[in-house]
């Protein structure tokens, strides 16, 4: 199991295109990937889906926990954390 | 790749939904927007639907998203003359459905998977409970 906490730096948070980009990236891996918004007390750990990503309420400055379990868990978490940083730079 | 046809009573509405779905998928999915009557007023044009279906059709099929019921009826009528086309008309809300469907299609989903993704958009809760508190 591999996990990492990443701060959302994108000005719009994890919504619309950033959420779509994140979801599309998760589909490149075989591991079971979950996400949780650490900055919302009501947030629970959820399997990554487009619906769950949009409902995370992950705004700029929030910290999200990305967790992967499976054969490519390390690559998945590394790539997803890097993607979140990259999305912020692109804006 | 599954294609997406947006059918709305307004050309601007259809184009705007297409713009949103295309941006979320970096324009990787074939999306055609059809809106308004032939004379440019609000309405539905069977001819424009037929043309749109032909432009977006492939062996992978087409998912059609509509704004209101009469748009769906018009698409159904057109499809009676196009029995060979693989088409699903979605009951999903237009904006969310197009976004969900486009993202799913962009990762190589089948027509059935794309249609299921669009329907899941009906469950989307857009206003977070913690946000709702601010209206008090």
gemmi code that builds the backbone of each chain (N, CA, C; Angstrom):
import gemmi

chains = {
    "A": [
        ("UNK", (0.846, -1.204, 0.000), (0.000, 0.000, 0.000), (0.877, 1.248, 0.000)),
        ("UNK", (0.509, 2.189, -0.834), (1.293, 3.421, -0.991), (0.335, 4.598, -0.810)),
        ("UNK", (0.774, 5.606, -0.078), (-0.119, 6.758, 0.080), (0.683, 8.050, 0.188)),
        ("UNK", (0.027, 9.139, -0.132), (0.681, 10.429, -0.031), (-0.383, 11.518, 0.156)),
        ("UNK", (-0.044, 12.491, 0.967), (-0.931, 13.643, 1.133), (-0.419, 14.757, 0.219)),
        ("UNK", (-1.329, 15.295, -0.594), (-0.953, 16.334, -1.553), (-1.836, 17.555, -1.331)),
        ("UNK", (-1.223, 18.722, -1.356), (-2.007, 19.950, -1.238), (-2.481, 20.382, -2.621)),
        ("UNK", (-3.772, 20.709, -2.720), (-4.339, 21.172, -3.992), (-3.899, 22.620, -4.211)),
        ("UNK", (-3.200, 22.853, -5.290), (-2.712, 24.208, -5.562), (-3.464, 24.870, -6.707)),
        ("UNK", (-4.240, 24.062, -7.431), (-4.992, 24.616, -8.562), (-6.008, 25.655, -8.058)),
        ("UNK", (-6.066, 26.829, -8.682), (-6.957, 27.889, -8.183), (-8.434, 27.505, -8.140)),
        ("UNK", (-8.865, 26.608, -9.013), (-10.274, 26.199, -9.021), (-10.507, 24.946, -8.180)),
        ("UNK", (-9.428, 24.391, -7.605), (-9.578, 23.131, -6.887), (-9.667, 21.963, -7.857)),
        ("UNK", (-10.074, 20.821, -7.308), (-10.128, 19.597, -8.128), (-11.517, 19.475, -8.746)),
        ("UNK", (-11.785, 20.270, -9.784), (-13.103, 20.292, -10.418), (-12.946, 20.336, -11.932)),
        ("UNK", (-14.055, 20.120, -12.629), (-14.113, 20.273, -14.090), (-12.925, 19.620, -14.773)),
        ("UNK", (-12.099, 20.410, -15.460), (-11.020, 19.792, -16.233), (-9.966, 19.126, -15.346)),
        ("UNK", (-9.522, 19.771, -14.255), (-8.553, 19.082, -13.391), (-9.072, 17.742, -12.865)),
        ("UNK", (-10.331, 17.681, -12.499), (-10.904, 16.420, -12.003), (-10.913, 15.375, -13.120)),
        ("UNK", (-11.258, 15.822, -14.330), (-11.269, 14.907, -15.469), (-9.860, 14.392, -15.757)),
        ("UNK", (-8.892, 15.300, -15.701), (-7.501, 14.897, -15.948), (-7.032, 13.891, -14.897)),
        ("UNK", (-7.395, 14.153, -13.639), (-6.995, 13.258, -12.551), (-7.619, 11.874, -12.745)),
        ("UNK", (-8.916, 11.865, -13.040), (-9.621, 10.594, -13.246), (-9.008, 9.814, -14.412)),
        ("UNK", (-8.752, 10.527, -15.511), (-8.180, 9.859, -16.690), (-6.823, 9.243, -16.358)),
        ("UNK", (-6.044, 9.936, -15.537), (-4.730, 9.405, -15.142), (-4.887, 8.143, -14.294)),
        ("UNK", (-5.864, 8.125, -13.393), (-6.041, 6.930, -12.550), (-6.352, 5.699, -13.395)),
        ("UNK", (-6.982, 5.923, -14.542), (-7.361, 4.797, -15.392), (-6.164, 4.134, -16.061)),
        ("UNK", (-4.981, 4.760, -15.941), (-3.772, 4.175, -16.538), (-3.158, 3.108, -15.635)),
        ("UNK", (-3.687, 2.969, -14.406), (-3.074, 2.049, -13.443), (-4.040, 0.926, -13.070)),
        ("UNK", (-3.451, -0.158, -12.601), (-4.263, -1.326, -12.240), (-4.581, -1.356, -10.753)),
        ("UNK", (-3.821, -0.593, -9.975), (-4.033, -0.589, -8.529), (-5.408, -0.038, -8.170)),
        ("UNK", (-5.885, -0.415, -7.000), (-7.114, 0.163, -6.459), (-6.731, 1.507, -5.829)),
        ("UNK", (-7.335, 2.582, -6.313), (-6.942, 3.921, -5.876), (-8.104, 4.585, -5.142)),
        ("UNK", (-7.795, 5.150, -3.983), (-8.825, 5.867, -3.222), (-8.343, 7.282, -2.944)),
        ("UNK", (-9.295, 8.140, -2.590), (-8.954, 9.531, -2.304), (-9.809, 10.025, -1.141)),
        ("UNK", (-9.216, 10.905, -0.356), (-9.951, 11.491, 0.759), (-9.524, 12.948, 0.912)),
        ("UNK", (-10.496, 13.809, 1.156), (-10.196, 15.215, 1.398), (-9.921, 15.396, 2.884)),
        ("UNK", (-8.654, 15.569, 3.249), (-8.267, 15.675, 4.655), (-8.713, 17.000, 5.274)),
        ("UNK", (-9.064, 17.956, 4.411), (-9.406, 19.289, 4.905), (-10.898, 19.458, 5.181)),
        ("UNK", (-11.667, 18.400, 4.938), (-13.089, 18.440, 5.295), (-13.351, 17.328, 6.300)),
        ("UNK", (-13.864, 17.711, 7.434), (-14.055, 16.722, 8.497), (-15.018, 15.613, 8.083)),
        ("UNK", (-16.002, 15.969, 7.237), (-17.036, 14.998, 6.855), (-16.555, 14.045, 5.759)),
        ("UNK", (-15.389, 14.321, 5.195), (-14.926, 13.529, 4.059), (-14.443, 12.157, 4.490)),
        ("UNK", (-14.834, 11.147, 3.736), (-14.360, 9.786, 3.994), (-13.549, 9.316, 2.788)),
        ("UNK", (-12.795, 8.247, 3.016), (-11.989, 7.696, 1.936), (-12.899, 7.025, 0.912)),
        ("UNK", (-12.754, 7.395, -0.369), (-13.644, 6.890, -1.411), (-12.846, 6.362, -2.590)),
        ("UNK", (-13.351, 5.319, -3.244), (-12.691, 4.886, -4.472), (-12.747, 6.003, -5.512)),
        ("UNK", (-11.698, 6.114, -6.286), (-11.661, 7.173, -7.288), (-12.670, 6.897, -8.388)),
        ("UNK", (-13.591, 7.814, -8.570), (-14.485, 7.833, -9.723), (-14.705, 9.305, -10.029)),
        ("UNK", (-15.214, 9.583, -11.204), (-15.439, 10.981, -11.565), (-16.437, 11.624, -10.593)),
        ("UNK", (-17.486, 10.850, -10.274), (-18.501, 11.362, -9.357), (-17.893, 11.680, -7.987)),
        ("UNK", (-17.106, 10.749, -7.458), (-16.510, 10.961, -6.141), (-15.520, 12.125, -6.145)),
        ("UNK", (-14.777, 12.269, -7.228), (-13.811, 13.373, -7.308), (-14.528, 14.721, -7.276)),
        ("UNK", (-15.638, 14.806, -8.011), (-16.366, 16.082, -8.079), (-17.027, 16.405, -6.739)),
        ("UNK", (-17.300, 15.352, -5.960), (-17.994, 15.571, -4.686), (-17.037, 15.680, -3.500)),
        ("UNK", (-15.734, 15.613, -3.785), (-14.750, 15.750, -2.704), (-14.776, 17.151, -2.107)),
        ("UNK", (-15.195, 18.116, -2.923), (-15.145, 19.496, -2.479), (-13.716, 19.947, -2.235)),
        ("UNK", (-12.804, 19.475, -3.063), (-11.384, 19.785, -2.884), (-11.063, 21.145, -3.499)),
        ("UNK", (-10.933, 22.135, -2.651), (-10.646, 23.494, -3.099), (-9.145, 23.768, -2.993)),
        ("UNK", (-8.752, 24.896, -3.534), (-7.344, 25.295, -3.449), (-6.920, 25.368, -1.983)),
        ("UNK", (-5.774, 24.789, -1.664), (-5.272, 24.800, -0.298), (-5.646, 23.559, 0.496)),
        ("UNK", (-6.635, 22.820, 0.020), (-7.029, 21.592, 0.719), (-5.959, 20.512, 0.552)),
        ("UNK", (-5.904, 19.621, 1.537), (-5.000, 18.489, 1.450), (-5.799, 17.224, 1.171)),
        ("UNK", (-5.379, 16.491, 0.155), (-6.052, 15.228, -0.166), (-5.079, 14.072, 0.028)),
        ("UNK", (-5.655, 12.969, 0.505), (-4.865, 11.745, 0.689), (-5.115, 10.838, -0.513)),
        ("UNK", (-4.055, 10.513, -1.227), (-4.150, 9.575, -2.351), (-3.550, 8.254, -1.888)),
        ("UNK", (-4.320, 7.200, -2.023), (-3.846, 5.889, -1.568), (-4.044, 4.864, -2.690)),
        ("UNK", (-3.032, 4.051, -2.923), (-3.132, 3.028, -3.972), (-2.671, 1.696, -3.421)),
        ("UNK", (-3.323, 0.653, -3.878), (-2.981, -0.692, -3.440), (-3.020, -1.620, -4.651)),
        ("UNK", (-1.863, -2.191, -4.964), (-1.813, -3.080, -6.118), (-0.425, -3.110, -6.712)),
        ("UNK", (-0.324, -3.760, -7.854), (0.992, -4.024, -8.431), (1.742, -2.761, -8.843)),
        ("UNK", (1.001, -1.703, -9.212), (1.677, -0.469, -9.642), (1.347, 0.700, -8.696)),
        ("UNK", (1.175, 0.377, -7.402), (0.744, 1.391, -6.432), (1.736, 2.552, -6.320)),
        ("UNK", (3.020, 2.239, -6.355), (4.025, 3.298, -6.205), (3.984, 4.252, -7.401)),
        ("UNK", (3.940, 3.676, -8.602), (3.888, 4.493, -9.818), (2.607, 5.332, -9.843)),
        ("UNK", (1.514, 4.735, -9.399), (0.226, 5.437, -9.428), (0.260, 6.669, -8.532)),
        ("UNK", (0.683, 6.489, -7.295), (0.682, 7.614, -6.346), (1.656, 8.695, -6.800)),
        ("UNK", (2.824, 8.279, -7.281), (3.814, 9.253, -7.764), (3.253, 10.056, -8.933)),
        ("UNK", (2.634, 9.359, -9.885), (2.117, 10.027, -11.080), (0.950, 10.956, -10.745)),
        ("UNK", (0.093, 10.526, -9.826), (-1.080, 11.344, -9.495), (-0.679, 12.588, -8.702)),
        ("UNK", (0.287, 12.429, -7.803), (0.768, 13.585, -7.046), (1.439, 14.584, -7.988)),
        ("UNK", (2.212, 14.064, -8.931), (2.882, 14.933, -9.900), (1.862, 15.643, -10.780)),
        ("UNK", (0.800, 14.927, -11.143), (-0.232, 15.528, -11.994), (-0.899, 16.710, -11.291)),
        ("UNK", (-1.195, 16.550, -10.008), (-1.844, 17.638, -9.270), (-0.962, 18.887, -9.249)),
        ("UNK", (0.346, 18.699, -9.088), (1.265, 19.843, -9.124), (1.322, 20.464, -10.514)),
        ("UNK", (1.330, 19.594, -11.511), (1.442, 20.060, -12.893), (0.192, 20.852, -13.315)),
        ("UNK", (-0.973, 20.391, -12.872), (-2.222, 21.075, -13.218), (-2.223, 22.505, -12.698)),
        ("UNK", (-1.640, 22.678, -11.511), (-1.612, 24.009, -10.917), (-0.730, 24.946, -11.725)),
        ("UNK", (0.355, 24.410, -12.268), (1.301, 25.227, -13.029), (0.711, 25.642, -14.366)),
        ("UNK", (-0.105, 24.739, -14.946), (-0.651, 24.995, -16.281), (-1.642, 26.149, -16.313)),
        ("UNK", (-2.258, 26.434, -15.164), (-3.309, 27.473, -15.185), (-2.738, 28.857, -15.392)),
    ],
    "B": [
        ("UNK", (-13.486, 5.287, -31.107), (-13.956, 5.949, -29.885), (-15.432, 6.317, -30.013)),
        ("UNK", (-16.155, 6.182, -28.919), (-17.578, 6.547, -28.904), (-17.718, 8.044, -29.198)),
        ("UNK", (-18.670, 8.391, -30.048), (-18.944, 9.792, -30.347), (-20.116, 10.302, -29.519)),
        ("UNK", (-20.171, 11.613, -29.366), (-21.241, 12.214, -28.563), (-21.963, 13.271, -29.394)),
        ("UNK", (-23.287, 13.164, -29.414), (-24.108, 14.170, -30.092), (-24.918, 14.928, -29.044)),
        ("UNK", (-24.769, 16.233, -29.046), (-25.515, 17.100, -28.133), (-26.688, 17.692, -28.910)),
        ("UNK", (-27.902, 17.484, -28.417), (-29.078, 18.047, -29.092), (-29.835, 18.934, -28.114)),
        ("UNK", (-29.950, 20.211, -28.464), (-30.649, 21.159, -27.596), (-31.541, 22.075, -28.434)),
        ("UNK", (-32.452, 22.765, -27.774), (-33.354, 23.669, -28.481), (-32.677, 24.977, -28.876)),
        ("UNK", (-31.507, 25.222, -28.327), (-30.775, 26.450, -28.630), (-29.382, 26.096, -29.126)),
        ("UNK", (-28.970, 26.724, -30.206), (-27.641, 26.471, -30.760), (-26.573, 26.846, -29.740)),
        ("UNK", (-26.806, 27.969, -29.046), (-25.816, 28.420, -28.062), (-25.685, 27.435, -26.910)),
        ("UNK", (-26.831, 26.893, -26.490), (-26.802, 25.907, -25.407), (-26.014, 24.673, -25.839)),
        ("UNK", (-26.328, 24.146, -27.010), (-25.647, 22.944, -27.493), (-24.146, 23.191, -27.636)),
        ("UNK", (-23.787, 24.345, -28.196), (-22.376, 24.662, -28.400), (-21.633, 24.829, -27.079)),
        ("UNK", (-22.306, 25.440, -26.108), (-21.676, 25.640, -24.811), (-21.412, 24.331, -24.091)),
        ("UNK", (-22.353, 23.414, -24.186), (-22.167, 22.098, -23.551), (-21.021, 21.358, -24.240)),
        ("UNK", (-20.981, 21.458, -25.551), (-19.884, 20.833, -26.299), (-18.540, 21.429, -25.864)),
        ("UNK", (-18.502, 22.740, -25.729), (-17.263, 23.426, -25.343), (-16.751, 22.898, -24.004)),
        ("UNK", (-17.663, 22.759, -23.054), (-17.294, 22.290, -21.712), (-16.764, 20.848, -21.759)),
        ("UNK", (-17.484, 19.984, -22.463), (-17.084, 18.568, -22.526), (-15.780, 18.409, -23.301)),
        ("UNK", (-15.605, 19.207, -24.335), (-14.388, 19.123, -25.147), (-13.181, 19.588, -24.342)),
        ("UNK", (-13.363, 20.629, -23.553), (-12.241, 21.147, -22.762), (-11.808, 20.142, -21.711)),
        ("UNK", (-12.777, 19.459, -21.110), (-12.449, 18.484, -20.053), (-11.683, 17.291, -20.614)),
        ("UNK", (-11.802, 17.066, -21.910), (-11.174, 15.886, -22.509), (-10.109, 16.277, -23.536)),
        ("UNK", (-9.686, 17.533, -23.498), (-8.653, 18.023, -24.431), (-9.022, 17.702, -25.880)),
        ("UNK", (-10.320, 17.803, -26.176), (-10.850, 17.605, -27.542), (-10.484, 16.251, -28.144)),
        ("UNK", (-10.352, 15.233, -27.280), (-9.986, 13.902, -27.789), (-11.198, 13.093, -28.247)),
        ("UNK", (-12.389, 13.545, -27.880), (-13.604, 12.783, -28.190), (-14.375, 13.498, -29.299)),
        ("UNK", (-14.874, 12.737, -30.295), (-15.715, 13.374, -31.317), (-17.025, 13.854, -30.685)),
        ("UNK", (-17.258, 15.141, -30.718), (-18.495, 15.711, -30.172), (-19.084, 16.648, -31.217)),
        ("UNK", (-20.369, 16.478, -31.491), (-21.057, 17.380, -32.413), (-22.237, 17.990, -31.672)),
        ("UNK", (-22.406, 19.292, -31.820), (-23.507, 19.996, -31.169), (-24.531, 20.413, -32.205)),
        ("UNK", (-25.792, 20.117, -31.914), (-26.892, 20.469, -32.806), (-27.930, 21.218, -31.983)),
        ("UNK", (-28.294, 22.420, -32.435), (-29.275, 23.166, -31.655), (-30.064, 24.143, -32.499)),
        ("UNK", (-31.339, 24.322, -32.141), (-32.172, 25.315, -32.792), (-32.840, 24.785, -34.044)),
        ("UNK", (-33.826, 25.554, -34.505), (-34.529, 25.213, -35.738), (-33.682, 25.659, -36.931)),
        ("UNK", (-34.103, 25.257, -38.126), (-33.358, 25.584, -39.351), (-33.191, 27.099, -39.506)),
        ("UNK", (-34.230, 27.882, -39.129), (-34.152, 29.334, -39.321), (-33.397, 30.036, -38.194)),
        ("UNK", (-32.805, 29.257, -37.285), (-32.001, 29.872, -36.226), (-32.780, 30.164, -34.956)),
        ("UNK", (-34.095, 30.024, -34.992), (-34.878, 30.238, -33.779), (-34.771, 29.012, -32.876)),
        ("UNK", (-35.337, 29.106, -31.679), (-35.303, 27.966, -30.768), (-36.134, 26.826, -31.343)),
        ("UNK", (-35.603, 25.624, -31.242), (-36.352, 24.480, -31.756), (-35.417, 23.333, -32.049)),
        ("UNK", (-35.977, 22.347, -32.751), (-35.223, 21.141, -33.075), (-35.362, 20.875, -34.571)),
        ("UNK", (-34.286, 20.598, -35.220), (-34.311, 20.293, -36.639), (-33.920, 18.849, -36.866)),
        ("UNK", (-34.849, 18.077, -37.451), (-34.562, 16.666, -37.739), (-33.397, 16.550, -38.720)),
        ("UNK", (-33.365, 17.453, -39.677), (-32.294, 17.438, -40.676), (-30.925, 17.634, -40.010)),
        ("UNK", (-30.872, 18.587, -39.086), (-29.611, 18.860, -38.392), (-29.201, 17.675, -37.523)),
        ("UNK", (-30.185, 16.998, -36.922), (-29.885, 15.812, -36.111), (-29.315, 14.712, -36.995)),
        ("UNK", (-29.965, 14.496, -38.144), (-29.505, 13.460, -39.066), (-28.069, 13.746, -39.508)),
        ("UNK", (-27.826, 14.983, -39.860), (-26.483, 15.379, -40.300), (-25.462, 15.209, -39.172)),
        ("UNK", (-25.864, 15.601, -37.959), (-24.969, 15.489, -36.803), (-24.632, 14.039, -36.486)),
        ("UNK", (-25.640, 13.182, -36.556), (-25.413, 11.754, -36.299), (-24.415, 11.178, -37.295)),
        ("UNK", (-24.576, 11.554, -38.543), (-23.687, 11.016, -39.581), (-22.263, 11.525, -39.379)),
        ("UNK", (-22.142, 12.762, -38.917), (-20.790, 13.316, -38.732), (-20.060, 12.661, -37.561)),
        ("UNK", (-20.792, 12.260, -36.524), (-20.139, 11.764, -35.309), (-20.133, 10.227, -35.236)),
        ("UNK", (-20.861, 9.590, -36.144), (-21.011, 8.135, -36.077), (-19.723, 7.391, -36.409)),
        ("UNK", (-19.543, 6.267, -35.714), (-18.457, 5.340, -36.030), (-18.927, 3.953, -35.612)),
        ("UNK", (-18.084, 2.955, -35.817), (-18.448, 1.594, -35.397), (-18.600, 1.490, -33.890)),
        ("UNK", (-17.969, 2.420, -33.153), (-18.041, 2.372, -31.683), (-19.364, 2.910, -31.153)),
        ("UNK", (-20.118, 3.599, -31.991), (-21.438, 4.063, -31.591), (-21.480, 5.517, -31.163)),
        ("UNK", (-22.702, 5.970, -30.918), (-22.940, 7.375, -30.569), (-23.826, 7.451, -29.331)),
        ("UNK", (-23.440, 8.285, -28.389), (-24.311, 8.591, -27.262), (-24.913, 9.968, -27.506)),
        ("UNK", (-26.248, 10.048, -27.448), (-26.938, 11.315, -27.678), (-27.405, 11.876, -26.346)),
        ("UNK", (-27.083, 13.138, -26.103), (-27.564, 13.823, -24.892), (-28.492, 14.946, -25.316)),
        ("UNK", (-29.632, 15.062, -24.636), (-30.653, 16.027, -25.050), (-30.989, 16.973, -23.906)),
        ("UNK", (-31.536, 18.150, -24.272), (-31.899, 19.092, -23.206), (-33.293, 18.790, -22.659)),
        ("UNK", (-34.272, 18.574, -23.551), (-35.648, 18.343, -23.103), (-36.267, 17.191, -23.896)),
        ("UNK", (-37.425, 16.753, -23.435), (-38.048, 15.546, -23.986), (-38.238, 15.594, -25.498)),
        ("UNK", (-38.675, 16.754, -26.021), (-38.979, 16.804, -27.459), (-37.717, 16.591, -28.295)),
        ("UNK", (-36.566, 16.946, -27.744), (-35.315, 16.682, -28.461), (-35.107, 15.177, -28.586)),
        ("UNK", (-35.393, 14.446, -27.506), (-35.250, 12.990, -27.529), (-36.208, 12.373, -28.549)),
        ("UNK", (-37.443, 12.898, -28.591), (-38.436, 12.374, -29.538), (-37.983, 12.606, -30.971)),
        ("UNK", (-37.399, 13.769, -31.223), (-36.914, 14.064, -32.576), (-35.791, 13.124, -32.981)),
        ("UNK", (-34.892, 12.841, -32.022), (-33.795, 11.913, -32.324), (-34.356, 10.528, -32.611)),
        ("UNK", (-35.323, 10.094, -31.817), (-35.936, 8.782, -32.040), (-36.549, 8.695, -33.441)),
        ("UNK", (-37.210, 9.763, -33.852), (-37.846, 9.780, -35.175), (-36.797, 9.655, -36.277)),
        ("UNK", (-35.689, 10.363, -36.112), (-34.623, 10.299, -37.120), (-34.032, 8.891, -37.177)),
        ("UNK", (-33.899, 8.270, -36.003), (-33.261, 6.949, -35.943), (-34.099, 5.861, -36.619)),
        ("UNK", (-35.399, 6.103, -36.756), (-36.245, 5.115, -37.446), (-35.789, 4.914, -38.881)),
        ("UNK", (-35.171, 5.961, -39.446), (-34.670, 5.855, -40.828), (-33.198, 5.461, -40.881)),
        ("UNK", (-32.600, 5.261, -39.715), (-31.162, 4.936, -39.665), (-30.944, 3.672, -38.829)),
        ("UNK", (-31.527, 2.543, -39.273), (-31.504, 1.338, -38.426), (-30.102, 0.768, -38.199)),
        ("UNK", (-29.152, 1.119, -39.052), (-27.823, 0.519, -38.935), (-26.958, 1.217, -37.889)),
        ("UNK", (-27.370, 2.418, -37.459), (-26.530, 3.173, -36.529), (-26.621, 2.631, -35.107)),
        ("UNK", (-25.458, 2.547, -34.432), (-25.436, 2.176, -33.012), (-25.569, 3.443, -32.197)),
        ("UNK", (-26.761, 3.679, -31.670), (-27.023, 4.933, -30.966), (-27.761, 4.663, -29.665)),
        ("UNK", (-27.343, 5.329, -28.599), (-28.088, 5.323, -27.345), (-28.477, 6.760, -27.033)),
        ("UNK", (-29.761, 6.976, -26.744), (-30.200, 8.304, -26.299), (-30.207, 8.280, -24.778)),
        ("UNK", (-29.486, 9.218, -24.170), (-29.304, 9.204, -22.718), (-30.389, 9.993, -21.999)),
        ("UNK", (-30.765, 9.471, -20.846), (-31.713, 10.178, -19.981), (-30.979, 11.078, -18.978)),
        ("UNK", (-29.684, 11.247, -19.172), (-28.872, 12.028, -18.224), (-29.151, 13.522, -18.363)),
        ("UNK", (-28.919, 14.292, -17.300), (-28.967, 15.750, -17.417), (-27.904, 16.196, -18.417)),
        ("UNK", (-28.228, 17.226, -19.203), (-27.403, 17.556, -20.370), (-25.958, 17.926, -20.021)),
        ("UNK", (-25.786, 18.877, -19.142), (-24.434, 19.392, -18.884), (-23.575, 18.334, -18.200)),
        ("UNK", (-24.068, 17.817, -17.075), (-23.300, 16.834, -16.321), (-23.110, 15.555, -17.133)),
        ("UNK", (-24.169, 15.161, -17.841), (-24.107, 13.934, -18.622), (-23.064, 14.024, -19.726)),
        ("UNK", (-23.012, 15.164, -20.401), (-22.038, 15.333, -21.481), (-20.615, 15.300, -20.937)),
        ("UNK", (-20.426, 15.934, -19.799), (-19.100, 15.956, -19.166), (-18.676, 14.534, -18.760)),
        ("UNK", (-19.544, 13.828, -18.071), (-19.226, 12.464, -17.629), (-18.994, 11.537, -18.830)),
        ("UNK", (-19.867, 11.651, -19.822), (-19.771, 10.770, -20.992), (-18.483, 11.036, -21.762)),
        ("UNK", (-18.146, 12.296, -21.932), (-16.947, 12.623, -22.707), (-15.692, 12.101, -22.013)),
        ("UNK", (-15.629, 12.280, -20.689), (-14.455, 11.809, -19.960), (-14.345, 10.290, -20.064)),
        ("UNK", (-15.467, 9.591, -19.933), (-15.450, 8.129, -20.012), (-15.068, 7.668, -21.422)),
        ("UNK", (-15.659, 8.311, -22.420), (-15.328, 7.943, -23.805), (-13.847, 8.173, -24.082)),
        ("UNK", (-13.287, 9.203, -23.464), (-11.887, 9.560, -23.746), (-10.906, 8.512, -23.249)),
        ("UNK", (-11.314, 7.673, -22.298), (-10.404, 6.621, -21.833), (-10.711, 5.293, -22.535)),
        ("UNK", (-11.445, 5.366, -23.633), (-11.657, 4.179, -24.457), (-12.824, 3.309, -24.039)),
        ("UNK", (-13.789, 3.896, -23.346), (-14.946, 3.119, -22.884), (-15.833, 2.716, -24.068)),
        ("UNK", (-16.605, 1.648, -23.868), (-17.574, 1.227, -24.880), (-18.799, 2.149, -24.816)),
        ("UNK", (-19.686, 1.988, -25.799), (-20.923, 2.779, -25.813), (-21.737, 2.513, -24.542)),
        ("UNK", (-21.795, 1.252, -24.120), (-22.569, 0.906, -22.925), (-21.954, 1.556, -21.675)),
        ("UNK", (-20.629, 1.507, -21.584), (-19.949, 2.119, -20.425), (-20.106, 3.638, -20.424)),
        ("UNK", (-20.038, 4.219, -21.620), (-20.187, 5.671, -21.733), (-21.606, 6.090, -21.337)),
        ("UNK", (-22.584, 5.301, -21.775), (-23.975, 5.592, -21.425), (-24.195, 5.466, -19.921)),
        ("UNK", (-23.574, 4.458, -19.306), (-23.710, 4.271, -17.856), (-23.069, 5.432, -17.101)),
        ("UNK", (-21.924, 5.898, -17.590), (-21.241, 7.026, -16.946), (-22.116, 8.279, -16.990)),
        ("UNK", (-22.750, 8.509, -18.124), (-23.628, 9.686, -18.253), (-24.768, 9.609, -17.243)),
        ("UNK", (-25.337, 8.420, -17.066), (-26.464, 8.283, -16.128), (-26.018, 8.497, -14.680)),
        ("UNK", (-24.758, 8.130, -14.371), (-24.260, 8.350, -13.004), (-24.234, 9.834, -12.654)),
        ("UNK", (-24.178, 10.677, -13.686), (-24.162, 12.123, -13.456), (-25.441, 12.584, -12.755)),
        ("UNK", (-26.496, 11.771, -12.834), (-27.749, 12.148, -12.140), (-27.567, 12.166, -10.628)),
        ("UNK", (-26.567, 11.427, -10.142), (-26.346, 11.340, -8.691), (-25.419, 12.427, -8.166)),
        ("UNK", (-24.916, 13.257, -9.057), (-23.937, 14.261, -8.640), (-24.563, 15.301, -7.705)),
        ("UNK", (-23.960, 15.426, -6.535), (-24.382, 16.473, -5.598), (-23.446, 17.654, -5.787)),
        ("UNK", (-23.995, 18.753, -6.280), (-23.131, 19.871, -6.669), (-22.880, 20.847, -5.534)),
        ("UNK", (-23.807, 20.917, -4.605), (-23.638, 21.834, -3.476), (-23.283, 21.020, -2.246)),
        ("UNK", (-22.058, 21.215, -1.781), (-21.562, 20.466, -0.635), (-22.315, 20.894, 0.627)),
        ("UNK", (-22.642, 19.955, 1.511), (-23.367, 20.321, 2.732), (-22.702, 21.454, 3.508)),
        ("UNK", (-21.368, 21.475, 3.529), (-20.662, 22.534, 4.265), (-20.842, 23.890, 3.598)),
        ("UNK", (-21.082, 23.886, 2.281), (-21.341, 25.144, 1.577), (-22.741, 25.650, 1.865)),
        ("UNK", (-23.679, 24.706, 1.936), (-25.076, 25.094, 2.141), (-25.240, 25.874, 3.427)),
        ("UNK", (-24.383, 25.584, 4.411), (-24.496, 26.267, 5.693), (-24.341, 27.773, 5.551)),
        ("UNK", (-23.609, 28.214, 4.518), (-23.343, 29.646, 4.351), (-24.600, 30.440, 3.992)),
        ("UNK", (-25.660, 29.733, 3.588), (-26.854, 30.458, 3.169), (-27.722, 30.834, 4.365)),
        ("UNK", (-27.352, 30.370, 5.525), (-28.180, 30.668, 6.699), (-28.061, 32.130, 7.120)),
    ],
}
model = gemmi.Model(1)
for chain_id, residues in chains.items():
    chain = gemmi.Chain(chain_id)
    for i, (resn, *xyz) in enumerate(residues, 1):
        res = gemmi.Residue()
        res.name, res.seqid = resn, gemmi.SeqId(i, " ")
        for name, pos in zip(("N", "CA", "C"), xyz):
            atom = gemmi.Atom()
            atom.name, atom.element = name, gemmi.Element(name[0])
            atom.pos, atom.b_iso = gemmi.Position(*pos), 0.0
            res.add_atom(atom)
        chain.add_residue(res)
    model.add_chain(chain)
structure = gemmi.Structure()
structure.add_model(model)
structure.setup_entities()
